[in-house]
Amino acid sequence: MDRIKELLTFLREKNDFISGDYIAGKIGISRTAIWKYINQIEQAGYEIAKLKGKGYRLIQGPDRLYSWEIDRFLDTGVIGRKVIYKENVDSTNLLAFRLALGGEPEGTCVVAESQNVGKGRLGRVWFSPERKNLYLSVILRPHIHPSRVYPITFLSSLAIYDTIKALGMEPTLKWPNDVLIQGRKVSGTLLELSTEAEMIRFVIVGIGLNINMTEEEMGDEIQRKATSLLMETKKIYERASVCGRLLTNLEKYYTIFTEKSELEICSIWEKRAAIKGKYLEIVQMGTHYKGICEGIGTDGAILLNENGTTKKIIAGDVNF
């Protein structure tokens, strides 16, 4: 993979024909090896022009979430430094969980072009059409008690918020983990964890972000509730670019979480969501709560003033 990344870098920087002999000399491998790598690159979906006496030229690349493509937009020390790419999986969270049990290090990221059983909160299905969106799961290994894990869900929603904001849109946050654009859901997060002796062994942060999906490609049950970056801007996005920037933002907030505290993350999320003082309706296990939000607790729960009594709500569906 390193050789493919290196060769593609040469082709992109030249932006013109470049001879195999020149590349071979720079990389330190044979001309025949260059030819084999070019064939591998073509099999991966890249269009390469070949001209005798001039060499090779990159015409265009595929919109795939290859590790070397994501790496072009990555500015991290740990998160995303190892990317496991799959065309199709049952769920990126399930695969990441199995890998974490096997000892995969912190920061390992599983990405897939499609999922068969993508998972959302409360056992819901996450619609996962092929090569349209972003389906990824990151392994984190924070040294914390399980009681402190909940605010990690805010890390991903804040990272998604910043990524979308940088693309020129105005996202909003919905407790506990959704990101919306114009009131419609564009992204969600699912946390799954393993504990041992009152400590976290690992946390899987699963993220689904709708990027290039059209309204026609959505199921009837989600058309009025969901959106995508394409639907909002009428632009096609390079998914590897969005992924790299998202992982960079995720590490930024994970660093705040580990070096400062979950209190800082809760405070940042509360301010971004502008949730304090809002009237909310929350449905939790069939029970309906209505009241004024007093903010987010230190454990990530909503503090809801209902008829003068403040109640802590740790899970549920919120309506504004």
C-alpha positions in Angstrom: 0.0 0.0 0.0 2.9 2.4 0.8 4.2 1.9 -2.8 0.9 2.6 -4.3 0.5 5.8 -2.2 4.1 6.8 -3.2 3.5 6.2 -6.9 0.2 8.1 -6.9 1.9 11.0 -5.1 4.4 11.2 -8.0 1.7 11.1 -10.6 -0.4 13.8 -8.9 2.5 16.1 -8.3 3.7 15.9 -11.9 0.2 16.3 -13.3 1.6 15.2 -16.6 3.4 12.3 -18.1 6.2 10.9 -16.1 8.5 8.1 -17.1 8.7 4.8 -15.4 12.5 5.0 -15.3 12.3 8.3 -13.4 9.9 6.9 -10.8 11.9 3.7 -10.5 15.0 5.7 -9.8 13.3 7.9 -7.2 11.6 5.1 -5.4 14.4 2.6 -5.7 12.6 -0.3 -7.3 12.8 -1.8 -10.8 11.0 -0.6 -13.9 9.1 -3.9 -14.0 7.9 -3.3 -10.4 6.6 0.1 -11.5 4.7 -1.5 -14.3 3.1 -4.0 -11.9 2.1 -1.3 -9.5 0.5 0.7 -12.3 -1.6 -2.3 -13.1 -2.6 -2.6 -9.5 -3.6 1.0 -9.5 -5.7 0.6 -12.6 -7.4 -2.5 -11.0 -8.3 -0.3 -8.0 -10.3 2.0 -10.4 -7.8 4.7 -11.4 -7.6 5.8 -15.0 -4.0 6.0 -16.2 -2.8 7.2 -19.6 0.2 5.3 -21.0 2.3 6.8 -23.8 5.4 5.1 -25.1 8.5 7.3 -24.6 6.7 9.5 -22.1 5.4 7.1 -19.4 2.3 7.4 -17.3 -0.2 10.1 -16.5 -3.0 10.0 -13.9 -6.3 11.0 -15.6 -8.6 10.6 -12.7 -9.1 8.5 -9.6 -12.2 6.6 -8.2 -14.3 8.0 -5.4 -13.2 5.3 -3.0 -12.3 5.4 0.7 -8.9 3.8 0.2 -6.5 4.4 3.1 -4.0 6.3 1.0 -6.7 8.6 -0.3 -8.0 9.4 3.2 -4.4 10.0 4.3 -4.1 12.9 1.8 -6.5 14.9 4.0 -5.5 13.6 7.4 -3.6 15.6 10.1 -3.5 13.3 13.1 -1.1 11.5 15.2 -3.2 8.4 16.1 -6.7 8.4 14.7 -6.9 7.1 11.2 -3.2 6.2 10.9 -4.4 2.7 10.3 -7.4 2.3 8.0 -9.0 -1.0 7.3 -10.9 -0.7 4.0 -13.8 -3.0 3.0 -16.0 -3.0 0.0 -18.9 -4.4 2.0 -19.3 -5.5 5.7 -22.1 -6.5 7.9 -21.4 -3.3 9.9 -18.3 -1.3 10.5 -19.0 -1.3 14.2 -19.3 -5.1 14.4 -16.0 -5.5 12.5 -14.2 -2.8 14.6 -15.5 -4.5 17.8 -14.1 -7.9 16.7 -10.8 -6.3 15.8 -10.6 -4.4 19.1 -11.1 -7.7 20.9 -8.2 -9.0 19.0 -5.9 -6.2 20.1 -6.1 -3.7 17.3 -4.5 -0.4 18.6 -6.3 2.8 19.4 -7.0 5.0 16.4 -7.6 2.1 14.0 -10.5 3.0 11.6 -12.7 0.7 9.7 -14.3 2.1 6.6 -16.7 0.4 4.2 -18.3 1.3 0.9 -21.6 -0.3 2.0 -23.1 -2.2 5.0 -25.6 -5.0 5.1 -26.8 -4.4 8.6 -25.7 -0.8 9.5 -26.7 0.0 13.0 -28.2 3.2 14.5 -29.3 4.0 18.1 -31.9 1.9 19.9 -31.5 -1.0 17.5 -32.5 1.0 14.4 -31.1 0.3 11.0 -28.8 2.8 9.3 -29.5 2.9 5.6 -26.2 2.2 3.8 -26.2 2.4 0.0 -23.0 1.6 -1.8 -20.3 4.2 -2.5 -22.6 7.1 -1.6 -21.9 8.0 2.0 -19.4 7.6 4.9 -19.6 4.5 7.1 -16.8 4.3 9.6 -15.9 3.1 13.0 -12.9 4.1 15.2 -11.4 2.1 18.0 -10.6 4.3 21.1 -9.0 3.0 24.3 -9.4 5.8 26.9 -8.3 5.0 30.5 -11.6 5.9 32.1 -14.3 4.5 34.3 -17.4 3.4 32.3 -19.5 6.1 34.0 -17.4 8.7 32.1 -17.9 7.2 28.7 -21.1 8.8 27.6 -19.7 12.2 26.5 -17.5 10.4 23.9 -20.7 10.5 21.7 -20.3 14.3 21.7 -16.8 14.0 20.3 -18.0 12.6 17.0 -21.0 15.0 16.7 -18.7 18.0 17.3 -16.2 16.6 14.7 -19.0 16.2 12.2 -20.3 19.6 13.0 -16.9 21.2 12.3 -16.4 19.3 9.1 -19.8 20.3 7.7 -19.3 23.9 8.8 -15.9 24.0 7.0 -17.8 23.0 3.8 -19.9 26.1 4.0 -23.1 24.7 5.6 -24.8 25.5 8.8 -25.3 22.3 10.8 -27.1 22.0 14.2 -26.7 19.5 17.0 -29.5 17.3 18.4 -29.0 15.5 21.7 -27.5 13.0 22.2 -25.6 12.4 18.9 -27.4 13.6 15.8 -26.2 16.3 13.4 -28.9 18.1 11.3 -29.0 20.5 8.4 -32.2 22.5 7.9 -33.8 20.3 10.5 -33.1 17.0 8.8 -30.6 14.4 10.0 -27.4 14.1 8.1 -25.3 12.1 10.5 -25.5 10.0 13.6 -23.2 8.2 16.1 -23.4 4.8 17.7 -21.1 4.0 20.7 -20.4 0.4 21.7 -17.9 -0.5 24.4 -16.2 -3.3 26.3 -15.4 -3.0 30.0 -13.2 -4.9 32.4 -12.8 -4.5 36.2 -14.6 -1.2 36.2 -12.4 0.2 33.4 -13.0 0.7 29.7 -11.2 -1.8 27.6 -12.2 0.0 24.4 -14.9 2.1 22.8 -16.1 1.8 19.2 -17.3 5.1 17.8 -19.4 4.4 14.8 -20.3 7.2 12.4 -22.7 7.4 9.5 -22.6 10.6 7.4 -24.8 11.0 4.4 -22.6 12.6 1.6 -23.6 11.9 -2.0 -27.0 10.2 -1.5 -30.0 11.6 -3.4 -33.5 11.9 -2.1 -34.6 9.2 -4.6 -32.1 6.8 -3.1 -33.5 7.1 0.4 -36.2 4.8 1.6 -39.7 6.2 2.0 -39.5 6.1 5.7 -36.6 8.4 6.0 -37.0 10.8 3.0 -38.7 13.6 5.1 -36.3 13.1 8.1 -32.9 12.8 6.4 -30.7 14.7 4.1 -27.2 14.6 2.6 -24.4 17.1 1.8 -25.3 16.7 -1.9 -29.0 17.3 -1.3 -28.2 20.5 0.6 -25.7 22.0 -1.8 -26.2 20.2 -5.2 -22.5 19.4 -5.1 -20.7 16.0 -5.3 -18.1 15.6 -2.6 -14.9 13.6 -2.5 -15.7 11.2 0.3 -12.0 10.5 1.2 -11.6 14.3 1.7 -14.6 14.5 4.0 -13.4 11.4 5.9 -9.9 12.7 6.4 -11.1 16.0 7.7 -13.6 14.4 10.0 -11.0 12.1 11.5 -8.7 15.1 12.0 -11.5 16.9 13.9 -12.3 13.8 15.9 -8.7 13.6 17.2 -8.9 17.3 18.1 -11.8 16.7 20.4 -10.5 13.3 21.7 -7.4 15.2 22.8 -9.5 17.7 24.7 -11.4 14.8 26.3 -8.3 12.9 27.4 -6.0 15.9 28.3 -8.7 18.1 30.0 -11.9 16.3 30.9 -15.4 15.2 29.7 -16.7 18.4 31.4 -14.9 20.5 28.7 -16.5 18.4 26.0 -19.9 18.6 27.5 -19.5 22.4 27.8 -18.4 22.8 24.2 -21.3 20.6 23.0 -23.8 22.6 25.1 -22.7 25.9 23.6 -22.7 24.6 20.0 -26.1 23.1 20.4 -27.5 26.3 22.1 -29.8 23.9 24.0 -29.9 25.7 27.3 -33.2 27.5 27.9 -35.0 25.7 25.1 -38.4 24.0 25.5 -37.9 20.3 24.9 -40.1 17.2 24.6 -38.3 14.0 25.3 -39.6 10.4 24.8 -37.8 7.8 27.0 -39.0 4.2 27.0 -42.6 5.3 26.3 -42.5 8.0 29.0 -42.9 11.7 27.8 -41.1 14.5 29.4 -41.7 18.2 28.7 -39.8 21.2 30.1 -37.1 23.7 29.8 -33.5 22.5 29.3 -31.1 23.7 32.0 -28.1 22.4 30.1 -26.0 19.2 29.9 -24.8 17.4 33.0 -21.3 16.3 33.7 -22.2 12.9 32.4 -23.7 14.1 29.2 -27.3 13.8 30.4 -29.9 16.5 29.7 -31.1 18.4 32.7 -34.8 19.2 32.2 -36.9 21.5 34.4 -40.3 20.0 34.4 -42.8 22.0 36.4 -40.1 23.3 38.7 -38.4 20.0 39.2 -35.0 19.3 37.5 -34.8 15.8 36.1 -31.7 14.1 34.7 -32.5 12.2 31.4 -29.7 10.0 30.1 -31.4 8.7 27.0 -34.3 9.3 24.7 -35.6 11.0 21.6 -35.7 14.8 21.7 -38.3 17.1 19.9 -37.9 20.8 19.9 
